[in-house]
């Protein structure tokens, strides 16, 4: 199994990008600077941040890491960032009393900023001072103009400059460059994400201070659009451009990168010699950097280089990875990221253990092939696939016919097999996938996969017997036209927990019957309401919407529904 967390080993050839960032940070004429690292979910932004931190000399840099998601909906993220900066400066200045006094003063100013920003008026602050018998609390109020607080409950330009000036003096006294790293901002709701960006502005462009902000650019642009209604696309771009001086886009993974990444994951598991693993990682990075002028080394060349030519288990794993990498890159580009790949491989691991316990003995190759199918196809087609497997002999004959078909007949055979035609994107995937080893028609005990995949196969695929409450919910939720429907909420309450996923899949099937999806499409509002009220269905519906939006970017309702789900349906 592989942990779903950022890696400290460069499996993705990010060393080059890390070197670019280091070069910027270490150039005197580039400070202060703000660097944006853009990449979609799961593309390795956090791993790149780790590489950057490792390469920065601790004698010259103080790195302050802020994981925005840790504070999401628990505390005010923007003030959590400010407090972290203050605490980090204090820890770094333990031997300097003069600096500590300044940091304390700085902290008091930040505390007052909290008061003014969250709406506590002067009278409240005076009351607090009286209640605590602490006159200094009153004195602190003089740090800013009382008139400013009375007028708008916000800080004056002069007050903000005082905070920035004090912060600059503290940084200057450190004799170190301060690098603030912001990660997982794109996991926060739009309000929190933008407020953290606003907080960054307080410390931005101060000598000796740099920011590295790792985000999904599209998500941040959407957050800005929601936070500041009425902004044009040009204004949203300008907003981000003013915050980010140097944008770096993580490149999409090609066949070579995916191949190398999967090789290293399996090598990490199968090689007991850490030195060999590091040698392999270095060798593959070097080969990727030269891939523009020569072919990547073969599996045999790689095994020979690390002295594992007799390791047949590693060879077999590499062969599987090589075949899968081509499909990930060519037919699954939107899913070809480290996190998705790692999760699929972990699914394979779990199900292999189960297959051994039921004496099915499935290989990794078959398990990965089926896991890829589940990941790409719509739930309705996954359900159809396993449902047809119940009549196994007929299933094998149909699959064999599809495996042997040509381009002219493939689409029609697929449509007949699944009961409806998948989208062009998924048809393209299936054409590559069907001939991926092993051939399904040659697997004698394939029906055992029905047991293995019972966690993902909807109940309706295993049995027609849903409860009356679930059938009633399906019919009722097809018809509702508002998320405020009390009748819809009551129907959802009556759905048995074990049947919730099956109900969602039935609603999605209903939605797919329509050529265009909007708020009036039967089942659309009902599925959204279900996703808002049953956590186990939220991801299923979100993934369906994401896939549909990629193929139909003009469906504005989908965008709104996704944003609603990200905010928790608030």
C-alpha positions in Angstrom: 0.0 0.0 0.0 1.1 3.6 -0.6 0.3 6.5 1.7 -1.9 9.2 0.1 0.4 12.1 1.1 3.0 14.2 -0.5 6.3 12.5 -1.2 9.8 13.7 -0.2 11.3 11.7 -3.0 11.1 13.2 -6.5 9.1 10.6 -8.4 7.8 13.1 -10.9 11.0 14.9 -12.1 10.0 18.1 -10.2 13.7 18.7 -9.4 13.9 21.1 -12.4 10.9 23.2 -11.2 12.2 23.2 -7.7 15.6 24.5 -9.0 13.8 27.3 -10.8 12.0 28.4 -7.6 15.2 28.2 -5.6 17.0 30.3 -8.2 14.4 33.0 -7.9 14.4 33.0 -4.1 18.2 33.2 -3.8 18.6 36.1 -6.2 19.0 39.4 -4.3 17.3 41.5 -7.0 14.2 39.2 -6.9 13.2 39.8 -3.3 10.5 40.4 -2.4 8.6 38.0 -4.7 5.4 36.0 -4.9 5.4 32.7 -6.8 2.3 30.8 -7.8 2.5 27.1 -8.4 -0.5 26.1 -10.4 -1.8 22.5 -10.7 -5.1 20.6 -10.5 -6.0 18.3 -7.6 -3.6 15.5 -7.0 -0.9 16.8 -9.5 1.9 16.9 -6.9 1.9 20.5 -5.7 2.6 19.6 -2.1 5.5 17.2 -3.2 7.1 20.1 -5.1 6.8 22.3 -2.1 8.7 19.7 0.0 11.5 19.6 -2.6 11.8 23.4 -2.5 12.0 23.4 1.3 14.6 20.7 1.3 16.8 22.7 -1.1 16.6 26.0 0.7 19.6 26.6 3.1 18.3 26.9 6.6 21.0 29.3 7.5 19.6 31.9 5.1 15.9 31.1 5.0 13.1 30.8 7.5 10.3 28.7 5.9 6.8 29.2 7.3 4.4 26.5 6.1 0.7 27.2 6.2 -1.7 24.4 5.3 -5.0 26.2 4.8 -7.1 23.1 4.8 -6.2 22.4 8.5 -8.1 25.4 9.5 -11.0 25.0 7.0 -14.3 25.8 8.8 -12.7 25.3 12.2 -11.1 28.7 12.8 -10.7 31.9 10.8 -8.0 30.8 8.3 -6.7 34.4 7.5 -6.1 35.1 11.2 -4.6 31.6 11.6 -2.1 32.5 8.9 -1.2 35.8 10.7 -0.8 34.0 14.0 1.4 31.3 12.4 3.7 34.0 11.0 3.9 35.8 14.4 4.6 32.5 16.2 7.3 31.5 13.7 9.0 34.9 14.0 8.9 34.6 17.8 10.4 31.1 17.8 13.2 32.2 15.5 14.0 35.2 17.7 14.2 33.5 21.1 17.7 34.8 21.8 17.0 38.4 20.8 15.0 40.3 23.4 14.7 43.5 21.3 13.2 41.4 18.4 10.8 39.7 20.9 9.5 43.0 22.1 8.8 44.1 18.5 7.1 40.8 17.8 4.9 41.2 20.9 4.0 44.7 19.7 3.3 43.3 16.3 1.1 40.6 17.7 -0.9 43.2 19.6 -1.5 45.1 16.4 -2.7 41.9 14.8 -5.0 41.3 17.7 -6.6 44.7 17.2 -6.9 44.0 13.5 -9.0 40.9 14.4 -11.3 43.1 16.5 -11.9 45.7 13.8 -12.3 43.1 11.0 -14.8 40.9 12.7 -17.1 43.8 13.8 -16.3 44.4 17.4 -16.7 48.1 18.0 -14.8 50.4 20.3 -17.4 50.3 23.0 -17.0 46.5 23.2 -13.2 46.9 23.4 -13.5 49.5 26.1 -15.8 47.1 28.0 -13.2 44.3 27.6 -10.6 46.6 29.1 -12.7 47.5 32.0 -13.8 43.9 32.6 -10.2 42.7 32.7 -8.9 45.7 34.7 -6.2 46.0 32.2 -5.7 49.7 31.1 -3.2 48.6 28.5 -6.1 47.3 26.5 -7.4 50.9 26.2 -3.9 52.1 25.3 -3.6 49.6 22.6 -6.7 51.1 20.9 -4.6 54.2 20.2 -2.5 52.2 17.8 -5.1 53.0 15.3 -7.4 55.9 14.7 -10.5 55.5 16.9 -12.4 57.6 14.3 -11.6 54.9 11.7 -13.1 52.3 13.9 -16.3 54.3 14.6 -16.8 55.2 11.0 -16.4 51.9 9.2 -15.0 49.4 11.7 -12.0 48.9 9.3 -8.4 50.0 9.5 -7.0 53.2 8.0 -4.2 53.2 5.4 -1.9 54.6 8.1 -2.7 51.7 10.4 -2.0 49.1 7.8 1.3 50.8 7.0 2.2 50.6 10.7 1.7 46.9 10.7 3.7 46.5 7.6 6.5 48.7 8.9 6.8 46.7 12.2 6.8 43.4 10.3 9.6 44.7 7.9 11.7 45.8 10.9 11.3 42.3 12.5 12.3 40.6 9.2 15.3 42.9 8.8 16.6 42.0 12.2 16.4 38.2 11.5 19.2 38.3 9.0 17.2 35.7 7.1 14.8 35.7 4.2 11.3 34.7 5.2 9.5 32.3 2.8 5.8 31.8 3.5 4.4 28.7 1.8 0.6 28.5 1.3 -0.7 25.0 0.5 -4.2 23.4 0.0 -5.9 26.8 -0.4 -8.0 25.2 -3.1 -9.6 22.8 -0.6 -11.2 25.7 1.3 -14.5 27.2 0.5 -14.5 30.4 -1.7 -14.9 32.8 1.1 -12.0 31.4 3.2 -9.8 31.1 0.1 -10.2 34.7 -0.9 -9.8 35.9 2.7 -6.4 34.2 3.0 -5.4 35.9 -0.2 -6.5 39.2 1.3 -4.4 38.4 4.4 -1.3 37.7 2.2 -1.6 41.3 0.9 -0.7 42.6 4.4 2.7 41.0 4.2 3.3 41.2 0.4 6.2 43.0 -1.2 8.1 43.6 2.0 11.9 43.3 1.5 13.2 39.9 2.6 9.8 38.3 2.4 8.6 35.8 -0.3 5.4 33.9 -0.8 4.9 30.6 -2.6 1.2 29.9 -3.2 0.3 26.4 -4.5 -3.3 26.3 -5.8 -5.6 25.1 -8.5 -5.8 28.3 -10.6 -9.3 27.6 -11.9 -10.6 27.1 -8.4 -9.1 30.3 -7.1 -10.6 32.2 -10.1 -14.0 30.8 -9.3 -13.6 31.7 -5.6 -12.7 35.3 -6.6 -15.7 35.4 -8.9 -18.0 34.3 -6.1 -16.5 36.6 -3.5 -16.7 39.7 -5.7 -19.9 39.4 -7.7 -19.9 41.3 -10.9 -16.2 41.0 -11.7 -15.4 40.4 -15.4 -13.0 37.6 -16.3 -10.4 40.3 -17.1 -10.8 41.7 -13.5 -10.5 38.2 -12.0 -7.3 37.6 -13.9 -5.9 41.0 -12.9 -6.7 40.3 -9.2 -4.6 37.1 -9.3 -1.8 38.7 -11.4 -1.4 41.4 -8.8 -0.8 38.8 -6.1 1.4 36.4 -8.2 4.5 37.8 -9.9 5.9 34.6 -11.2 3.4 31.9 -12.2 4.6 28.3 -12.6 2.2 25.7 -14.1 2.8 22.1 -13.3 3.1 20.2 -16.5 0.6 17.5 -17.4 2.1 14.0 -17.1 3.0 12.2 -20.3 3.6 8.5 -20.9 7.2 8.8 -19.7 6.4 10.6 -16.4 3.5 8.2 -15.6 5.6 5.2 -16.5 8.4 6.3 -14.3 6.1 7.3 -11.4 4.4 3.8 -11.4 7.8 2.1 -11.7 9.0 3.9 -8.6 5.9 3.1 -6.6 6.3 -0.6 -7.2 10.1 -0.4 -6.7 9.4 1.2 -3.4 7.4 -1.8 -2.4 9.5 -4.6 -3.9 13.0 -3.4 -3.4 14.4 -3.8 0.1 17.6 -1.9 -0.8 16.9 1.8 -0.3 20.1 2.7 -2.2 18.8 0.9 -5.3 15.5 2.8 -5.0 17.4 6.1 -4.9 19.6 5.0 -7.8 16.5 4.1 -9.8 14.8 7.4 -9.0 17.9 9.4 -10.1 18.3 7.3 -13.3 14.7 7.8 -14.3 14.8 11.6 -13.6 17.9 11.9 -15.8 16.3 9.9 -18.6 13.1 12.0 -18.5 15.2 15.2 -18.8 16.8 13.7 -22.0 13.5 12.2 -23.4 13.3 15.0 -25.9 16.3 13.7 -27.8 16.2 9.9 -27.1 13.8 7.1 -26.2 13.3 6.2 -22.6 15.2 3.1 -21.5 13.5 -0.3 -21.8 12.4 -2.3 -18.8 15.3 -4.7 -19.3 17.8 -1.8 -19.4 16.4 -0.4 -16.2 16.5 -3.7 -14.4 20.1 -4.2 -15.6 21.1 -0.7 -14.4 20.0 -1.3 -10.8 21.2 -4.9 -10.7 17.8 -6.5 -10.6 17.7 -8.4 -13.8 16.7 -11.6 -12.0 13.8 -10.0 -10.2 10.9 -11.4 -12.2 8.3 -10.0 -9.8 9.6 -6.4 -10.4 9.8 -7.1 -14.1 6.1 -8.2 -14.2 5.0 -5.2 -12.2 7.0 -2.9 -14.6 5.4 -4.5 -17.6 1.9 -3.9 -16.2 2.8 -0.2 -15.4 4.1 0.4 -18.9 0.9 -0.8 -20.5 -1.3 1.1 -18.1 0.8 4.3 -18.4 0.0 4.5 -22.1 -3.8 4.4 -21.4 -3.5 6.9 -18.6 -1.7 9.4 -20.8 -3.7 8.9 -24.0 -7.2 7.9 -22.9 -7.5 9.2 -19.3 -5.6 12.5 -19.4 -8.0 14.2 -16.9 -7.3 11.4 -14.4 -3.6 11.0 -15.1 -2.3 12.5 -11.8 -0.2 11.0 -9.0 -3.1 10.9 -6.5 -5.5 9.2 -8.8 -2.9 6.6 -9.9 -1.9 5.9 -6.3 -5.5 5.5 -5.1 -6.2 3.1 -8.0 -3.1 1.0 -7.1 -4.2 1.0 -3.4 -7.6 -0.3 -4.5 -5.8 -3.1 -6.4 -3.8 -4.0 -3.3 -6.9 -4.2 -1.1 -8.8 -6.3 -3.6 -5.9 -8.6 -4.2 -5.9 -9.5 -0.5 -9.6 -10.2 -0.8 -9.2 -12.2 -3.9 -6.6 -14.4 -2.2 -9.0 -15.0 0.7 -11.8 -16.2 -1.6 -9.3 -18.3 -3.7 -9.8 -16.2 -6.8 -6.1 -15.4 -7.1 -6.4 -12.4 -9.3 -3.2 -10.7 -10.6 -2.5 -7.0 -10.2 -3.0 -6.7 -14.0 -6.6 -7.8 -14.0 -7.5 -5.9 -10.8 -6.0 -2.6 -12.2 -7.7 -3.1 -15.5 -11.1 -3.4 -13.8 -10.4 -0.5 -11.4 -9.6 1.7 -14.4 -12.9 0.8 -16.0 -14.8 1.7 -12.8 -13.0 5.0 -12.6 -13.6 6.2 -16.1 -17.1 4.9 -17.0 -20.4 6.4 -15.7 -22.0 4.5 -12.8 -24.8 3.3 -15.1 -22.3 1.6 -17.4 -20.3 0.1 -14.6 -23.5 -1.3 -13.3 -24.3 -2.7 -16.7 -20.9 -4.3 -17.0 -21.2 -6.3 -13.8 -24.9 -7.0 -14.3 -24.1 -8.8 -17.6 -21.4 -10.8 -15.9 -24.2 -12.7 -14.0 -24.8 -14.7 -17.2 -21.1 -15.4 -17.4 -20.9 -17.5 -20.6 -22.9 -15.0 -22.5 -20.7 -12.2 -21.1 -17.5 -14.0 -22.2 -18.8 -14.4 -25.8 -19.9 -10.8 -26.0 -16.5 -9.5 -24.6 -14.6 -11.8 -27.0 -16.6 -10.3 -29.9 -15.8 -6.8 -28.8 -12.1 -7.7 -28.3 -11.9 -8.9 -31.9 -14.0 -6.1 -33.5 -12.6 -3.4 -35.8 -13.1 0.3 -35.6 -16.3 0.2 -37.8 -18.2 -2.1 -35.5 -16.7 -1.3 -32.1 -19.0 1.5 -31.1 -22.2 -0.4 -32.0 -21.1 -3.5 -30.1 -20.2 -1.3 -27.0 -23.6 0.4 -27.2 -25.4 -3.0 -27.4 -23.3 -4.4 -24.5 -23.9 -1.4 -22.1 -27.4 -0.6 -23.1 -26.5 2.9 -24.2 -23.6 4.6 -26.0 -20.9 6.0 -23.8 -19.6 9.5 -24.6 -16.8 9.9 -27.2 -14.2 10.3 -24.5 -15.2 7.0 -22.8 -15.5 5.2 -26.2 -11.9 6.2 -26.9 -10.9 4.9 -23.5 -12.7 1.6 -24.1 -10.9 1.1 -27.4 -7.6 1.2 -25.7 -8.7 -0.6 -22.5 -10.4 -3.6 -24.1 -7.1 -5.0 -25.4 -5.1 -4.2 -22.3 -3.7 -7.4 -20.9 -5.2 -9.7 -19.6 -8.0 -10.3 -22.1 -11.2 -10.6 -20.1 -12.5 -13.4 -22.4 -9.6 -15.6 -21.3 -10.2 -15.2 -17.5 -12.0 -18.4 -16.4 -12.9 -17.2 -12.9 -13.7 -13.6 -13.8 -17.2 -13.9 -12.2 -15.5 -13.8 -8.8 -15.0 -10.1 -9.4 -18.7 -9.6 -8.6 -17.7 -10.4 -5.0 -14.6 -8.2 -5.1 -16.4 -5.2 -6.4 -19.5 -5.4 -4.3 -18.3 -2.1 -2.6 -18.7 -0.2 -5.8 -21.4 -2.1 -7.7 -24.7 -0.5 -6.9 -27.3 -2.7 -5.2 -29.5 -2.6 -8.2 -26.8 -4.5 -10.1 -26.8 -7.3 -7.6 -30.5 -7.3 -6.9 -33.7 -5.8 -8.1 -35.0 -5.7 -4.5 -34.9 -2.2 -3.2 -37.1 -1.1 -0.3 -40.4 0.6 -1.0 -39.0 3.7 0.6 -36.1 3.8 -1.9 -38.4 3.4 -4.9 -40.6 6.1 -3.6 -37.6 8.4 -3.1 -36.3 7.8 -6.6 -39.7 8.6 -8.1 -40.2 11.7 -5.9 -36.7 13.1 -6.3 -37.0 12.8 -10.1 -39.8 15.4 -9.9 -38.7 18.0 -7.4 -37.7 21.4 -8.8 -36.2 23.1 -5.7 -33.5 22.4 -3.2 -35.9 23.8 -0.6 -38.4 21.0 -1.2 -39.6 19.8 2.2 -41.1 16.7 0.4 -37.7 15.9 -1.1 -36.0 16.2 2.3 -38.6 13.8 3.9 -38.1 11.3 1.1 -34.3 11.3 1.7 -34.8 10.8 5.4 -36.7 7.6 4.7 -34.0 6.0 2.4 -32.2 3.1 4.2 -28.5 3.9 4.6 -27.5 0.7 2.7 -29.5 1.8 -0.3 -28.4 5.5 -0.6 -25.8 4.9 -3.3 -28.2 2.8 -5.4 -30.7 5.7 -5.2 -28.1 8.2 -6.4 -27.1 6.0 -9.3 -30.7 5.6 -10.4 -31.1 9.4 -10.3 -27.9 9.8 -12.4 -29.2 7.3 -14.9 -32.4 9.4 -15.2 -30.3 12.6 -15.7 -28.3 10.9 -18.5 -31.4 10.2 -20.5 -31.6 14.0 -21.4 -29.4 15.6 -24.1 -28.8 18.7 -21.9 -28.5 19.1 -18.1 -30.0 22.0 -16.3 -32.0 22.7 -13.1 -35.2 21.4 -14.8 -33.7 18.1 -16.0 -35.7 15.3 -14.2 -33.6 14.0 -11.3 -31.1 16.9 -11.3 -32.4 18.9 -8.3 -33.2 15.6 -6.5 -29.7 14.2 -7.0 -28.2 17.5 -5.8 -30.4 17.5 -2.7 -29.5 13.9 -2.0 -25.8 14.8 -2.3 -26.2 17.7 0.1 -27.9 15.5 2.7 -26.1 12.1 2.4 -22.3 12.4 2.6 -21.7 9.0 1.0 -23.3 10.2 -2.3 -21.6 13.6 -2.5 -18.5 12.4 -4.2 -20.4 10.2 -6.6 -22.6 13.2 -7.8 -19.7 15.6 -7.8 -17.6 13.3 -10.0 -20.5 12.9 -12.4 -20.9 16.6 -12.6 -17.2 17.2 -13.1 -17.0 14.7 -16.0 -20.1 16.1 -17.6 -18.9 19.7 -17.3 -15.6 18.8 -19.0 -17.5 17.5 -22.0 -20.1 20.2 -21.9 -18.5 23.4 -20.5 -21.6 25.5 -21.4 -23.8 23.8 -18.9 -23.9 26.7 -16.4 -26.2 24.8 -14.0 -23.4 22.2 -13.4 -21.0 24.9 -12.4 -23.4 26.3 -9.9 -24.3 22.9 -8.5 -20.6 22.0 -8.0 -19.9 25.3 -6.2 -22.8 24.7 -4.0 -21.5 21.2 -3.0 -18.0 22.5 -2.3 -19.5 25.0 0.1 -21.4 22.2 1.8 -24.7 23.2 0.4 -24.9 26.4 2.3 
